[in-house]
């Protein structure tokens, strides 16, 4: 029997009320697959912004932050204060991201969706400039392309749904140790290719 890390079970630094998560189904008992994240978007915000769980599994650290889904960003990014709070060191090389200025490095970070204790994945997130007003986390195409992102209007409200490919996520309930190691190796190989592209620029 595998043990689920305590940090992945919901004892994070911050907590997001489950009422903020919108299942947008009339029947509250309707089945929602484990690989589906649904969220009702505030009408007053002109961007896709949802909570996101970010984790460091060793040492065990967890936070729930506000994440902006940006289909124009090739790679995901994290605010320096978030990485520091999780005790994730900056590594890699500095890259430039638009008008935001240079990024001080990157860090490997584990992420999961609120309310989901089963699946998590790993990405290499560049550090955002340490200036006022930057998002806690930017979800780029490296995460978005792990699944299918859908926006729709329901009952006069805007809602988003992200259905992710479970084969690209670690399954803390279903994966044996060999499968977990294989997926981790695949994550790191993808990260290696990602930063190899940056090094050529």
Backbone as a printed PyTorch tensor [residue, N CA C, xyz], in Angstrom:
tensor([[[  0.8580,  -1.2020,   0.0000],
         [  0.0000,   0.0000,   0.0000],
         [  0.8860,   1.2420,   0.0000]],

        [[  0.6220,   2.1030,  -0.9340],
         [  1.4230,   3.3150,  -1.0580],
         [  0.9030,   4.3800,  -0.1150]],

        [[  1.8150,   5.2290,   0.3640],
         [  1.4310,   6.3260,   1.2440],
         [  1.3320,   7.6150,   0.4480]],

        [[  0.2650,   8.3400,   0.6350],
         [  0.1080,   9.6420,  -0.0050],
         [  0.7820,  10.6730,   0.8800]],

        [[  1.6780,  11.5090,   0.3390],
         [  2.3480,  12.5120,   1.1640],
         [  1.3380,  13.3690,   1.9160]],

        [[  1.6620,  13.6820,   3.1740],
         [  0.7530,  14.4870,   3.9820],
         [  0.4650,  15.8350,   3.3240]],

        [[  1.5020,  16.4020,   2.6990],
         [  1.3190,  17.7130,   2.0880],
         [  0.3340,  17.6620,   0.9340]],

        [[  0.1670,  16.4580,   0.3510],
         [ -0.7380,  16.3430,  -0.7850],
         [ -2.1730,  16.1200,  -0.3330]],

        [[ -2.3500,  15.8710,   0.9590],
         [ -3.6750,  15.5390,   1.4540],
         [ -4.5190,  16.7190,   1.8720]],

        [[ -4.0040,  17.9300,   1.7780],
         [ -4.8490,  19.0780,   2.0640],
         [ -4.4880,  19.8500,   3.3070]],

        [[ -3.3020,  19.6360,   3.8840],
         [ -2.9030,  20.3710,   5.0740],
         [ -1.9780,  21.5150,   4.6970]],

        [[ -2.3200,  22.2180,   3.6370],
         [ -1.4590,  23.2550,   3.0970],
         [ -1.4620,  24.5210,   3.9220]],

        [[ -0.5820,  25.4600,   3.5370],
         [ -0.4770,  26.7360,   4.2250],
         [ -1.7620,  27.5290,   4.0550]],

        [[ -2.3150,  27.4840,   2.8490],
         [ -3.5710,  28.1570,   2.5750],
         [ -4.6230,  27.1240,   2.1970]],

        [[ -5.8780,  27.4800,   2.3550],
         [ -6.9500,  26.5670,   2.0050],
         [ -7.9670,  27.3300,   1.1710]],

        [[ -8.4990,  26.7070,   0.1370],
         [ -9.4990,  27.3150,  -0.7220],
         [-10.8430,  26.6650,  -0.4390]],

        [[-11.8650,  27.4520,  -0.0610],
         [-13.1830,  26.8610,   0.2150],
         [-13.6850,  26.0980,  -0.9970]],

        [[-14.2190,  24.9120,  -0.7620],
         [-14.6920,  24.0860,  -1.8690],
         [-15.8650,  24.7380,  -2.5890]],

        [[-16.5740,  25.6770,  -1.9160],
         [-17.6930,  26.3480,  -2.5770],
         [-17.2170,  27.1910,  -3.7470]],

        [[-15.9090,  27.5040,  -3.7800],
         [-15.3650,  28.2740,  -4.8910],
         [-15.2130,  27.4060,  -6.1330]],

        [[-15.1690,  26.0970,  -5.9410],
         [-15.0520,  25.1900,  -7.0650],
         [-16.4430,  24.9450,  -7.6340]],

        [[-16.5870,  25.1660,  -8.9210],
         [-17.9160,  25.0300,  -9.5350],
         [-17.9720,  23.7510, -10.3470]],

        [[-18.8730,  22.8470,  -9.9870],
         [-19.0270,  21.6120, -10.7480],
         [-20.0520,  21.8030, -11.8640]],

        [[-20.7010,  22.9500, -11.9170],
         [-21.7460,  23.3840, -12.8620],
         [-22.6330,  22.2410, -13.3300]],

        [[-23.1280,  21.4790, -12.3660],
         [-24.1240,  20.4520, -12.6340],
         [-25.2830,  20.6660, -11.6640]],

        [[-26.5110,  20.5350, -12.1460],
         [-27.6610,  20.7400, -11.2820],
         [-27.7130,  19.6820, -10.1780]],

        [[-27.3290,  18.4760, -10.4980],
         [-27.3390,  17.3970,  -9.5280],
         [-26.0050,  17.3940,  -8.7910]],

        [[-26.0220,  17.8110,  -7.5120],
         [-24.7720,  17.9320,  -6.7770],
         [-24.1220,  16.5710,  -6.5360]],

        [[-24.8970,  15.5050,  -6.6920],
         [-24.3540,  14.1710,  -6.4970],
         [-23.8610,  13.5490,  -7.7980]],

        [[-23.9390,  14.3250,  -8.9000],
         [-23.5090,  13.7940, -10.1940],
         [-22.0200,  13.4540, -10.1520]],

        [[-21.6690,  12.3980, -10.8530],
         [-20.2780,  11.9370, -10.8590],
         [-19.3900,  12.8790, -11.6610]],

        [[-18.2810,  13.2610, -11.0720],
         [-17.2860,  14.0750, -11.7560],
         [-15.9760,  13.2920, -11.7660]],

        [[-15.4390,  12.9660, -12.9290],
         [-14.1990,  12.1870, -12.9950],
         [-13.0560,  12.8700, -12.2370]],

        [[-12.1260,  12.0550, -11.7430],
         [-10.9960,  12.5890, -10.9850],
         [-10.0910,  13.4780, -11.8320]],

        [[-10.1480,  13.3080, -13.1500],
         [ -9.2440,  14.0790, -14.0040],
         [ -9.9060,  15.3310, -14.5780]],

        [[-10.9840,  15.7870, -13.9380],
         [-11.6890,  16.9850, -14.4020],
         [-11.6570,  18.0540, -13.3130]],

        [[-11.1900,  19.2480, -13.6890],
         [-11.1970,  20.4010, -12.7950],
         [-12.1320,  21.4370, -13.3770]],

        [[-13.1370,  21.8480, -12.6210],
         [-14.1080,  22.8360, -13.0690],
         [-14.1270,  24.0170, -12.1150]],

        [[-14.3060,  25.2000, -12.6800],
         [-14.2430,  26.4040, -11.8490],
         [-15.1000,  27.5080, -12.4510]],

        [[-15.8320,  28.1790, -11.5900],
         [-16.6480,  29.3150, -12.0210],
         [-15.8010,  30.5720, -11.9700]],

        [[-15.7180,  31.2680, -13.0860],
         [-14.8660,  32.4460, -13.1810],
         [-15.6030,  33.6930, -12.7300]],

        [[-14.9720,  34.5150, -11.8920],
         [-15.5990,  35.7740, -11.4680],
         [-15.8770,  36.6580, -12.6600]],

        [[-17.0430,  37.2690, -12.6770],
         [-17.4420,  38.0940, -13.8210],
         [-16.6380,  39.3820, -13.9260]],

        [[-16.0830,  39.8380, -12.7890],
         [-15.4000,  41.1240, -12.8140],
         [-13.9380,  41.0240, -13.2380]],

        [[-13.4350,  39.8120, -13.4500],
         [-12.0420,  39.6340, -13.8450],
         [-11.9830,  39.2060, -15.3050]],

        [[-11.2370,  39.9550, -16.1090],
         [-11.1730,  39.6740, -17.5390],
         [-10.0860,  38.6950, -17.9240]],

        [[ -9.8570,  37.6910, -17.1050],
         [ -8.8610,  36.6840, -17.4320],
         [ -9.2450,  35.3800, -16.7300]],

        [[ -8.6220,  34.2870, -17.1660],
         [ -8.8940,  32.9870, -16.5520],
         [ -7.9750,  32.8400, -15.3440]],

        [[ -8.5480,  32.9300, -14.1680],
         [ -7.7580,  32.8370, -12.9370],
         [ -8.4350,  31.8640, -11.9770]],

        [[ -7.7010,  30.8740, -11.5290],
         [ -8.2480,  29.8480, -10.6450],
         [ -7.2320,  29.5420,  -9.5430]],

        [[ -7.6760,  28.8840,  -8.4780],
         [ -6.6960,  28.4040,  -7.4950],
         [ -5.9060,  27.2300,  -8.0590]],

        [[ -4.6930,  27.0670,  -7.5810],
         [ -3.8360,  25.9580,  -7.9820],
         [ -3.0120,  25.5400,  -6.7730]],

        [[ -2.9000,  24.2420,  -6.5790],
         [ -2.0620,  23.7440,  -5.4940],
         [ -0.6560,  23.5260,  -6.0260]],

        [[  0.3200,  24.0870,  -5.3390],
         [  1.7220,  23.9020,  -5.7120],
         [  2.4250,  23.2470,  -4.5250]],

        [[  3.3130,  22.3060,  -4.8400],
         [  3.8880,  21.4730,  -3.7960],
         [  5.3900,  21.2550,  -3.9830]],

        [[  6.0330,  21.0420,  -2.8740],
         [  7.3870,  20.5280,  -2.8350],
         [  7.3020,  19.2610,  -1.9880]],

        [[  7.5060,  18.1090,  -2.6000],
         [  7.3200,  16.8400,  -1.8980],
         [  8.4810,  16.4790,  -0.9850]],

        [[  9.6260,  17.1560,  -1.1360],
         [ 10.7560,  16.8700,  -0.2670],
         [ 11.6200,  18.1260,  -0.1200]],

        [[ 11.5000,  18.8570,   0.9910],
         [ 10.6420,  18.5880,   2.1410],
         [  9.1770,  18.8540,   1.7910]],

        [[  8.2820,  18.3500,   2.6110],
         [  6.8630,  18.4610,   2.3050],
         [  6.3760,  19.8770,   2.5890]],

        [[  6.0530,  20.5710,   1.5050],
         [  5.5280,  21.9350,   1.5880],
         [  4.3850,  22.0510,   0.5860]],

        [[  3.3520,  22.7870,   0.9320],
         [  2.2220,  22.9480,   0.0280],
         [  1.5890,  24.3300,   0.2080]],

        [[  1.1310,  24.9040,  -0.9130],
         [  0.4070,  26.1710,  -0.8870],
         [ -0.7020,  26.1180,  -1.9210]],

        [[ -1.7350,  26.9010,  -1.7090],
         [ -2.7470,  27.1330,  -2.7380],
         [ -2.6230,  28.5870,  -3.1640]],

        [[ -2.3790,  28.8040,  -4.4480],
         [ -2.1300,  30.1460,  -4.9670],
         [ -3.1170,  30.4700,  -6.0740]],

        [[ -3.1680,  31.7320,  -6.4510],
         [ -3.9700,  32.1490,  -7.6010],
         [ -3.1330,  31.9760,  -8.8630]],

        [[ -3.6840,  31.2570,  -9.8360],
         [ -2.9580,  30.9800, -11.0720],
         [ -3.7160,  31.5470, -12.2680]],

        [[ -2.9970,  32.1920, -13.1630],
         [ -3.5640,  32.7450, -14.3940],
         [ -3.2650,  31.7720, -15.5310]],

        [[ -4.3150,  31.3540, -16.2400],
         [ -4.1610,  30.4590, -17.3880],
         [ -3.8580,  31.3250, -18.6080]],

        [[ -2.6760,  31.1730, -19.1790],
         [ -2.2170,  32.0370, -20.2690],
         [ -1.8460,  31.1890, -21.4810]],

        [[ -2.7380,  31.1450, -22.4710],
         [ -2.4730,  30.3610, -23.6750],
         [ -1.3970,  30.9980, -24.5460]],

        [[ -0.9930,  32.2260, -24.2080],
         [  0.0750,  32.8860, -24.9500],
         [  1.4480,  32.6420, -24.3540]],

        [[  1.4870,  31.9400, -23.2300],
         [  2.7620,  31.6400, -22.5760],
         [  3.1820,  30.2080, -22.9210]],

        [[  4.3380,  30.0680, -23.5040],
         [  4.8110,  28.7340, -23.8650],
         [  5.0970,  27.9010, -22.6210]],

        [[  5.6780,  28.5380, -21.6140],
         [  6.0570,  27.8300, -20.4040],
         [  5.4190,  28.4830, -19.1760]],

        [[  5.2490,  27.7000, -18.1360],
         [  4.6680,  28.2000, -16.9010],
         [  5.7110,  28.9760, -16.1010]],

        [[  5.2230,  29.8550, -15.2270],
         [  6.1080,  30.6910, -14.4140],
         [  5.5510,  30.8000, -12.9940]],

        [[  6.4310,  31.0480, -12.0550],
         [  6.0430,  31.1390, -10.6500],
         [  6.6510,  32.3970, -10.0360]],

        [[  5.9090,  33.0350,  -9.1340],
         [  6.4260,  34.2050,  -8.4240],
         [  7.5510,  33.7670,  -7.4860]],

        [[  8.6080,  34.5450,  -7.3720],
         [  9.7350,  34.1560,  -6.5100],
         [  9.3290,  33.8670,  -5.0730]],

        [[  8.3890,  34.6530,  -4.5290],
         [  8.0160,  34.4450,  -3.1280],
         [  7.3570,  33.0880,  -2.9140]],

        [[  6.6410,  32.5740,  -3.9570],
         [  6.0060,  31.2620,  -3.8480],
         [  7.0770,  30.1760,  -3.8050]],

        [[  8.0410,  30.2610,  -4.7250],
         [  9.1230,  29.2700,  -4.7570],
         [  9.9180,  29.2810,  -3.4570]],

        [[ 10.1490,  30.4670,  -2.9130],
         [ 10.9050,  30.5740,  -1.6710],
         [ 10.1150,  30.0100,  -0.5020]],

        [[  8.8060,  30.2500,  -0.4980],
         [  7.9650,  29.7300,   0.5830],
         [  7.9400,  28.1980,   0.5720]],

        [[  8.0390,  27.6260,  -0.6200],
         [  8.0570,  26.1650,  -0.7600],
         [  9.4660,  25.5890,  -0.6120]],

        [[ 10.4430,  26.4830,  -0.4150],
         [ 11.8530,  26.0790,  -0.3000],
         [ 12.3530,  25.4120,  -1.5760]],

        [[ 11.9430,  25.9830,  -2.7050],
         [ 12.3980,  25.5040,  -4.0100],
         [ 13.4870,  26.4440,  -4.5190]],

        [[ 14.6860,  25.9670,  -4.7440],
         [ 15.7790,  26.8350,  -5.1810],
         [ 15.6570,  27.2140,  -6.6490]],

        [[ 16.1700,  28.3760,  -6.9800],
         [ 16.2360,  28.7880,  -8.3840],
         [ 17.4150,  28.0860,  -9.0300]],

        [[ 17.2100,  27.6020, -10.2460],
         [ 18.2750,  26.9370, -10.9830],
         [ 18.0730,  27.2040, -12.4590]],

        [[ 18.9030,  26.6680, -13.2720],
         [ 18.7610,  26.8960, -14.7060],
         [ 19.2910,  28.2600, -15.0830]],

        [[ 18.9060,  28.7210, -16.2440],
         [ 19.4160,  29.9820, -16.7670],
         [ 18.3190,  31.0250, -16.8110]],

        [[ 18.7180,  32.2790, -16.8200],
         [ 17.7490,  33.3680, -16.9110],
         [ 17.2420,  33.4730, -18.3360]],

        [[ 15.9660,  33.7400, -18.4820],
         [ 15.3800,  33.9370, -19.8060],
         [ 14.5600,  35.2110, -19.7750]],

        [[ 14.1730,  35.7040, -20.9160],
         [ 13.3890,  36.9280, -20.9960],
         [ 11.9490,  36.5950, -21.3270]],

        [[ 11.0040,  37.2420, -20.6520],
         [  9.5930,  36.9900, -20.9380],
         [  8.8820,  38.3150, -21.1790]],

        [[  8.8790,  38.7520, -22.3950],
         [  8.1270,  39.9450, -22.7910],
         [  8.5470,  41.1880, -22.0400]],

        [[  7.5420,  42.0150, -21.6850],
         [  7.8210,  43.2850, -21.0380],
         [  8.1390,  43.1200, -19.5680]],

        [[  8.0020,  41.9110, -19.0460],
         [  8.2410,  41.6970, -17.6220],
         [  9.6950,  41.7550, -17.2240]],

        [[ 10.5880,  41.7180, -18.1950],
         [ 11.9970,  41.7530, -17.8750],
         [ 12.5800,  40.3620, -17.7140]],

        [[ 13.8400,  40.2890, -17.2970],
         [ 14.5170,  38.9980, -17.1940],
         [ 14.0150,  38.1760, -16.0150]],

        [[ 14.0300,  36.8780, -16.2080],
         [ 13.6800,  35.9460, -15.1470],
         [ 14.9690,  35.4640, -14.5060]],

        [[ 14.9690,  35.3220, -13.1730],
         [ 16.1950,  34.9960, -12.4710],
         [ 16.5820,  33.5440, -12.5060]],

        [[ 15.7840,  32.6990, -13.0690],
         [ 16.0980,  31.2880, -13.1220],
         [ 14.8250,  30.4830, -13.2610]],

        [[ 14.8810,  29.2210, -12.8730],
         [ 13.7090,  28.3560, -12.9650],
         [ 13.7420,  27.3800, -11.8080]],

        [[ 12.6380,  26.6840, -11.6170],
         [ 12.5960,  25.6730, -10.5720],
         [ 11.6290,  24.5670, -10.9620]],

        [[ 11.9280,  23.3370, -10.5970],
         [ 11.0060,  22.2220, -10.8170],
         [  9.9510,  22.2760,  -9.7190]],

        [[  8.6860,  22.2880, -10.1180],
         [  7.6170,  22.4410,  -9.1360],
         [  6.4880,  21.4610,  -9.4350]],

        [[  5.9410,  20.8810,  -8.3920],
         [  4.8380,  19.9360,  -8.5080],
         [  3.5320,  20.7020,  -8.3470]],

        [[  2.5220,  20.3720,  -9.1440],
         [  1.2440,  21.0750,  -9.0460],
         [  0.0990,  20.0750,  -9.0670]],

        [[ -1.0370,  20.5210,  -8.4970],
         [ -2.2580,  19.7150,  -8.4710],
         [ -3.4330,  20.6810,  -8.4100]],

        [[ -4.6230,  20.1590,  -8.6400],
         [ -5.8060,  21.0080,  -8.6410],
         [ -6.5540,  20.8820,  -7.3190]],

        [[ -7.1280,  21.9830,  -6.8230],
         [ -7.8430,  21.9600,  -5.5460],
         [ -8.9290,  20.8890,  -5.5310]],

        [[ -9.0380,  20.2010,  -4.4120],
         [-10.0500,  19.1700,  -4.2730],
         [ -9.6230,  17.8160,  -4.7930]],

        [[ -8.4570,  17.7550,  -5.4480],
         [ -7.9770,  16.4980,  -6.0290],
         [ -6.7490,  16.0210,  -5.2640]],

        [[ -6.8960,  14.9480,  -4.5120],
         [ -5.7930,  14.4200,  -3.7230],
         [ -5.0650,  13.2820,  -4.4320]],

        [[ -5.4990,  12.9930,  -5.6560],
         [ -4.9820,  11.8070,  -6.3410],
         [ -3.8690,  12.0870,  -7.3370]],

        [[ -4.0210,  13.1340,  -8.1550],
         [ -3.0970,  13.3510,  -9.2690],
         [ -2.2270,  14.5980,  -9.0660]],

        [[ -0.9990,  14.5030,  -9.5160],
         [ -0.0820,  15.6410,  -9.5190],
         [  0.8870,  15.4740, -10.6740]],

        [[  1.4620,  16.5720, -11.1020],
         [  2.4430,  16.5260, -12.1880],
         [  3.5570,  17.5230, -11.8940]],

        [[  4.6030,  17.4540, -12.6880],
         [  5.7920,  18.2680, -12.4670],
         [  6.0960,  19.0860, -13.7140]],

        [[  6.4320,  20.3540, -13.5080],
         [  6.8560,  21.2060, -14.6140],
         [  8.0700,  22.0130, -14.1730]],

        [[  8.7720,  22.5420, -15.1430],
         [  9.8650,  23.4680, -14.8790],
         [  9.3110,  24.8690, -15.0640]],

        [[  9.1580,  25.6020, -13.9750],
         [  8.5710,  26.9430, -14.0290],
         [  9.6660,  27.9910, -13.8950]],

        [[  9.6650,  28.9330, -14.8140],
         [ 10.6190,  30.0340, -14.7080],
         [ 10.1490,  30.9960, -13.6260]],

        [[ 11.0810,  31.7130, -13.0310],
         [ 10.7350,  32.6930, -12.0010],
         [ 10.2780,  33.9840, -12.6610]],

        [[  9.1550,  34.4940, -12.2000],
         [  8.6670,  35.7740, -12.6770],
         [  9.4960,  36.9140, -12.0690]],

        [[  9.4870,  38.0870, -12.6910],
         [ 10.1850,  39.2230, -12.0910],
         [  9.6140,  39.5310, -10.7080]],

        [[ 10.4540,  39.8590,  -9.7800],
         [ 10.0270,  40.1360,  -8.4070],
         [  9.5630,  41.5840,  -8.2950]],

        [[  8.4080,  41.8410,  -8.9140],
         [  7.8400,  43.1910,  -8.8990],
         [  6.3780,  43.1150,  -8.4910]],

        [[  5.8500,  44.2350,  -8.0450],
         [  4.4730,  44.3000,  -7.5780],
         [  3.4960,  44.0290,  -8.7250]],

        [[  2.4750,  43.2200,  -8.4420],
         [  1.4110,  42.9990,  -9.4150],
         [  1.5440,  41.7430, -10.2490]],

        [[  2.6670,  41.0290, -10.1510],
         [  2.7970,  39.8000, -10.9490],
         [  1.9230,  38.7070, -10.3360]],

        [[  1.3840,  37.7980, -11.1490],
         [  0.5610,  36.7030, -10.6100],
         [  1.3890,  35.7680,  -9.7310]],

        [[  0.7070,  35.0090,  -8.8810],
         [  1.3990,  33.9970,  -8.0770],
         [  1.9920,  32.9110,  -8.9750]],

        [[  1.2190,  32.5650, -10.0170],
         [  1.6210,  31.4850, -10.9170],
         [  0.9690,  31.7110, -12.2710]],

        [[  1.7050,  31.4680, -13.3400],
         [  1.1560,  31.5290, -14.6960],
         [  1.1700,  30.1170, -15.2730]],

        [[ -0.0010,  29.6320, -15.6350],
         [ -0.1220,  28.3180, -16.2590],
         [  0.0420,  28.4850, -17.7650]],

        [[  1.1360,  27.9670, -18.2950],
         [  1.4230,  28.0960, -19.7150],
         [  0.9990,  26.8630, -20.4960]],

        [[  1.3820,  26.8360, -21.7580],
         [  0.9900,  25.7330, -22.6310],
         [  1.6140,  24.4020, -22.2200]],

        [[  2.7240,  24.4510, -21.4620],
         [  3.3200,  23.1940, -21.0250],
         [  2.3710,  22.4190, -20.1200]],

        [[  1.5060,  23.1310, -19.3790],
         [  0.4860,  22.4780, -18.5580],
         [ -0.8190,  22.3270, -19.3270]],

        [[ -1.2280,  23.3700, -20.0340],
         [ -2.5080,  23.3470, -20.7510],
         [ -2.5660,  22.2000, -21.7560]],

        [[ -1.4380,  21.9320, -22.4150],
         [ -1.4110,  20.8600, -23.4160],
         [ -1.3310,  19.4590, -22.7980]],

        [[ -1.3500,  19.3890, -21.4720],
         [ -1.4720,  18.0980, -20.8030],
         [ -2.9270,  17.6300, -20.7810]],

        [[ -3.8150,  18.4470, -21.3150],
         [ -5.2250,  18.0820, -21.3220],
         [ -6.0080,  18.9450, -22.2880]],

        [[ -7.2760,  19.1630, -21.9600],
         [ -8.1720,  19.9440, -22.8140],
         [ -8.8350,  21.0310, -21.9820]],

        [[ -8.6480,  22.2780, -22.3890],
         [ -9.2220,  23.4250, -21.6940],
         [-10.4480,  23.9110, -22.4500]],

        [[-11.5800,  24.0190, -21.7530],
         [-12.8380,  24.4390, -22.3700],
         [-13.4410,  25.5770, -21.5580]],

        [[-13.8940,  26.6210, -22.2500],
         [-14.6050,  27.7290, -21.6180],
         [-16.0230,  27.7440, -22.1420]],

        [[-16.9740,  28.0330, -21.2490],
         [-18.3490,  28.1140, -21.7150],
         [-19.1800,  28.9590, -20.7630]],

        [[-20.3140,  29.4150, -21.2680],
         [-21.2540,  30.1840, -20.4630],
         [-22.3410,  29.2420, -19.9640]],

        [[-22.6410,  29.3270, -18.6710],
         [-23.6350,  28.4380, -18.0740],
         [-24.4380,  29.2320, -17.0570]],

        [[-25.7220,  29.3880, -17.3080],
         [-26.5780,  30.1220, -16.3830],
         [-26.1770,  31.5660, -16.2100]],

        [[-25.6410,  32.1570, -17.2720],
         [-25.2240,  33.5500, -17.2050],
         [-23.8600,  33.7480, -16.5740]],

        [[-23.1620,  32.6580, -16.2880],
         [-21.8460,  32.7500, -15.6770],
         [-20.8030,  32.0680, -16.5630]],

        [[-19.5880,  32.5810, -16.4890],
         [-18.4890,  31.9880, -17.2500],
         [-17.8530,  30.8750, -16.4320]],

        [[-17.6220,  29.7400, -17.0820],
         [-17.0360,  28.5950, -16.4030],
         [-15.9550,  27.9600, -17.2620]],

        [[-14.9820,  27.4110, -16.6160],
         [-13.9260,  26.7120, -17.3330],
         [-13.8650,  25.2700, -16.8490]],

        [[-13.4040,  24.4130, -17.7520],
         [-13.2020,  23.0090, -17.4090],
         [-11.8810,  22.5560, -18.0100]],

        [[-11.0720,  21.9170, -17.1910],
         [ -9.8160,  21.3640, -17.6740],
         [ -9.8360,  19.8670, -17.4170]],

        [[ -9.8010,  19.0890, -18.5050],
         [ -9.7610,  17.6390, -18.4220],
         [ -8.3460,  17.1980, -18.7740]],

        [[ -7.6160,  16.6760, -17.7820],
         [ -6.2160,  16.3690, -18.0340],
         [ -5.9930,  14.8860, -18.3020]],

        [[ -4.9220,  14.6190, -19.0230],
         [ -4.5320,  13.2710, -19.4090],
         [ -3.8580,  12.6030, -18.2160]],

        [[ -4.5150,  11.6340, -17.5940],
         [ -3.9820,  11.0200, -16.3810],
         [ -2.6710,  10.2870, -16.6190]],

        [[ -2.4160,   9.9070, -17.8650],
         [ -1.1720,   9.1920, -18.1550],
         [  0.0400,  10.1030, -17.9920]],

        [[ -0.1950,  11.4140, -17.9700],
         [  0.8900,  12.3750, -17.8240],
         [  1.0000,  12.9010, -16.4020]],

        [[  0.1520,  12.3620, -15.5040],
         [  0.1620,  12.7700, -14.1000],
         [  0.5210,  11.5770, -13.2300]],

        [[  1.1560,  11.8440, -12.1020],
         [  1.4030,  10.7980, -11.1120],
         [  0.0920,  10.4980, -10.4070]],

        [[ -0.2440,   9.2290, -10.3260],
         [ -1.4660,   8.7780,  -9.6560],
         [ -1.0610,   8.1710,  -8.3070]],

        [[ -1.2930,   8.9300,  -7.2210],
         [ -0.8630,   8.4820,  -5.9080],
         [ -1.6680,   7.2840,  -5.4030]],

        [[ -2.8020,   7.0190,  -6.0380],
         [ -3.6240,   5.8880,  -5.6150],
         [ -3.4320,   4.6650,  -6.5160]],

        [[ -3.1530,   4.8970,  -7.8030],
         [ -3.1200,   3.7880,  -8.7420],
         [ -1.7560,   3.3660,  -9.2390]],

        [[ -0.7600,   4.2700,  -9.1950],
         [  0.5590,   3.9500,  -9.7470],
         [  1.4060,   3.1810,  -8.7410]],

        [[  2.0540,   2.1290,  -9.2300],
         [  3.0300,   1.4610,  -8.3780],
         [  4.3450,   2.2350,  -8.4540]],

        [[  5.3170,   1.8270,  -7.6750],
         [  6.5730,   2.5730,  -7.5930],
         [  7.2940,   2.6210,  -8.9450]],

        [[  7.2240,   1.5410,  -9.7130],
         [  7.8860,   1.5120, -11.0200],
         [  7.2490,   2.5090, -11.9770]],

        [[  5.9080,   2.5730, -11.9950],
         [  5.2070,   3.5120, -12.8720],
         [  5.4840,   4.9490, -12.4560]],

        [[  5.5080,   5.2050, -11.1450],
         [  5.8020,   6.5480, -10.6460],
         [  7.1840,   6.9890, -11.0800]],

        [[  8.1730,   6.1070, -10.9610],
         [  9.5380,   6.4370, -11.3650],
         [  9.6220,   6.6820, -12.8620]],

        [[  8.8670,   5.8960, -13.6460],
         [  8.8760,   6.0860, -15.0980],
         [  8.2980,   7.4470, -15.4690]],

        [[  7.2080,   7.8370, -14.8050],
         [  6.5970,   9.1320, -15.0910],
         [  7.5200,  10.2750, -14.6550]],

        [[  8.1790,  10.1060, -13.5120],
         [  9.1080,  11.1350, -13.0560],
         [ 10.2580,  11.2880, -14.0430]],

        [[ 10.7390,  10.1690, -14.5690],
         [ 11.8170,  10.2180, -15.5570],
         [ 11.3530,  10.9330, -16.8210]],

        [[ 10.0880,  10.6900, -17.2240],
         [  9.5300,  11.3550, -18.4060],
         [  9.4120,  12.8520, -18.1670]],

        [[  8.9970,  13.2510, -16.9450],
         [  8.9210,  14.6690, -16.6100],
         [ 10.2910,  15.3170, -16.7590]],

        [[ 11.3050,  14.6890, -16.1810],
         [ 12.6400,  15.2810, -16.1940],
         [ 13.2180,  15.3220, -17.6020]],

        [[ 12.8800,  14.3470, -18.4350],
         [ 13.3490,  14.3680, -19.8190],
         [ 12.6980,  15.5180, -20.5780]],

        [[ 11.4200,  15.7450, -20.3090],
         [ 10.7260,  16.8680, -20.9360],
         [ 11.3290,  18.1850, -20.4800]],

        [[ 11.6490,  18.2850, -19.1920],
         [ 12.2650,  19.5020, -18.6680],
         [ 13.6290,  19.7280, -19.3020]],

        [[ 14.3790,  18.6600, -19.4960],
         [ 15.6960,  18.7770, -20.1240],
         [ 15.5800,  19.3200, -21.5430]],

        [[ 14.5890,  18.7990, -22.2990],
         [ 14.3900,  19.2780, -23.6710],
         [ 13.9220,  20.7280, -23.6820]],

        [[ 13.0910,  21.0850, -22.7040],
         [ 12.5900,  22.4590, -22.6260],
         [ 13.7250,  23.4500, -22.4580]],

        [[ 14.5900,  23.1800, -21.5130],
         [ 15.6630,  24.1370, -21.2480],
         [ 16.7850,  24.0340, -22.2540]],

        [[ 16.8630,  22.9480, -22.9810],
         [ 17.8110,  22.8690, -24.0860],
         [ 17.4050,  23.8550, -25.1810]],

        [[ 16.0960,  24.0220, -25.3670],
         [ 15.6050,  24.9920, -26.3420],
         [ 15.9520,  26.4060, -25.9170]],

        [[ 15.8080,  26.6760, -24.5970],
         [ 16.1490,  28.0010, -24.0980],
         [ 17.6320,  28.3100, -24.2960]],

        [[ 18.4750,  27.3130, -24.0900],
         [ 19.9180,  27.5220, -24.1740],
         [ 20.3720,  27.8710, -25.5770]],

        [[ 19.5600,  27.5480, -26.5950],
         [ 19.9130,  27.8310, -27.9750],
         [ 19.5210,  29.2450, -28.3870]],

        [[ 18.7420,  29.9190, -27.5350],
         [ 18.2560,  31.2620, -27.8920],
         [ 19.2640,  32.3220, -27.4970]]])
